[in-house]
Amino acid sequence: MSSAAKANWSDLSIRIASAVVMAGLALATAWAGGILFVAFWLLAAAAVLCEWLFLTMAGRRDWPVAGLGVALLAAATMLVYGGRGGAALLVLAAGAAALAGLGRLRGAPQPWLVAAGLPYAACVVLPVTLLRLDDPHGMRAVFVLFAIVWGSDVLAYFTGRTLGGPKLWPRVSPKKTWSGFIGGTLFAALAAGLVGGSLVLVALGAILAAVSQGGDLLESALKRRFDAKDASQLIPGHGGVMDRLDGFLAAALAALLIGLAHAGLNPAQGFIVW
């Protein structure tokens, strides 16, 4: 085996091992529910926010800005967990304005991008929390969401690498291909139908897979804007937490909105019961 092939296999092995650990933690906390689940996703959201701020603060680790952002994110999350979603939205709106002001004082090149990190990170924790809290359908809704996002991510990666072909959006993400997009979308649709037990979820799975890959492209555009390859090097083989959850947060938000539109204040039921 050539040295290049060995290096590729080593990178893939690290990537798989990291993915297994992360998936195991996500599944275990989703099964447990409650404050353990919320704490897991709040920690992930806080990491995403810190990575976003590192990019938008011109590569500086500005702890006063990060500390304020994480405190606001935690406050909004606890309000949602306590059933006060309206108050959480007010905290996020006022908090984004406060982050923009502090970012300007601390010399951020574009303070509005600093402010955007708070609602972006909130999409990591708040939609999935609202879905999981909606018993008795919450756990199954989260598992369906995992099946869509993970299925899309894994099959897009392997289909794209195997088949290649025309690039999806080369200016933003040079490695992503149309074959990967289509393969990931089709597999995610099947996975959603199998896990959720509904033909409607096959269609929703395809839609959310496309949304998930769109979230991935959005984060790629942000990194390209700031000339960064990865959001951080926190996860071996994967880069940063934001690099792993860019698609998930977009799909989770879309699933929540679908659930709310279909069943009002029972978003998990509205997402998976048809």
C-alpha positions, 0 to 999 in steps of 0.5 A, a space after each residue: 500500500 502506498 504512503 498516500 493510500 495509508 494516509 487516506 485510510 488513516 484519515 478515514 479511520 479517525 473520521 469514522 471513530 470520531 463519528 461513532 463516538 459523537 453518534 453514540 452520545 447523541 443517541 444516548 442523550 436522545 433516549 434519556 431525554 430531559 435535562 441531560 439531552 438539553 445539556 448535551 445540545 447546549 454544550 454543542 451549541 456553545 462550541 458552535 457559537 465560540 467557533 463562529 465568533 472566532 471566525 468573525 472576530 478576525 481569528 481572535 479568541 475574544 473571551 468577553 464576547 464569547 462569554 456574553 454569547 454563551 450566557 445569552 445562549 444558555 438563558 434562552 435554552 433554559 427559558 425554552 426548557 421551562 416552556 417560555 419560548 416567547 421570552 427566549 426569542 426576546 433574549 435572542 433578539 436583545 442578545 444579538 443586538 448586544 453582541 453586535 455592540 460589543 463586537 464593534 467595541 472590540 474591533 470586529 470587522 463586521 459586527 452584524 456577523 458577530 451578532 448573527 452567531 447567536 441565532 445561528 448557534 441557537 438553531 443547534 439547541 432550541 429546535 431539537 429541544 422543542 422536538 424532544 420535549 413534545 412527548 410521546 413523539 419527541 424521541 422518535 422525531 429526534 431519531 428520524 431527524 438523525 436518520 435524515 441528517 446522518 444518512 444524507 451526510 454519509 451517503 453524500 460523502 461516499 457517493 461523491 467520492 465514488 462517482 465524482 462528476 460535476 461540482 455542486 457549487 465549486 466557488 463555495 465548496 470545491 469537493 461537493 458534487 451533484 452525485 453526492 447531493 443526489 445520493 445523500 438525498 435519496 438515502 436520507 429519504 429512505 432512512 426517514 421512511 424506515 425509521 419514521 414508518 411513513 411514506 410522507 416522511 420519505 418526501 420530508 426526508 428528501 426535503 430536509 436532506 436538501 436543507 441539510 446540505 444547504 446548511 453545509 454550503 452556508 457554513 462553507 461560504 462563511 469559512 471561505 469569506 474568512 479564508 478558513 478551512 475548518 471552524 476549529 480542530 476540536 474533533 479529530 478528522 472532522 474539524 470543528 463542531 460547527 463543521 459537523 452540525 452545519 447541516 443538522 441545525 438547518 434540518 432541525 429548524 426546518 423540521 420544527 417549522 414543519 411540525 409547528 405548521 402541521 400540529 401547532 404546539 406539538 411539533 414532534 407530532 406534527 413532524 412525524 405523524 401523518 
